């Protein structure tokens, strides 16, 4: 087994351990919060930037500040929801089940992270290296990366070696 295969296993194991400690509910709420934060920031940063015109003169800074404000506010609200969900899980006595399901969630998340990293490696010369070709695990995750690659816009997808 090569160092890259060990690294892939370590990424998935670390994700599973974190999810075991935090539990499925916390992990799922965290993921939903991050998705909501980026989505809401992307949808509403321009209207908020208009409201900030009287305070910030430079447009690029104003847009960045507006995006950051929305992102941070949604993350804070998500953290509050996450805390209340944790209390709810603890009071119902479902912590063992929550943590067990969390492990499966963590493994899936780790696999997605590895697939995204392998997709991004397609922007580098790594896929031509001997260690890449000799890896036992990369081909499995490359299948997921190729599936993700299919969803990229054509002008971006053209930059990948896959």
Secondary structure, 3 states (H helix, E strand, C coil): CCHHHHHHHHHHHHHHHHHHHHCHHHHHHHHHHHHHHHHHHHHHHHHHHHHCCCCCCCHHHHHHHHHHHHHHHHHHHHHHHHHHHHHHHHHHCCHHHHHHHHHHHHHHHHHHHHHHHHHHHCCCHHHHCHHHHHCCCHHHHHHHHHHHHCCCCHHHHCCCCC
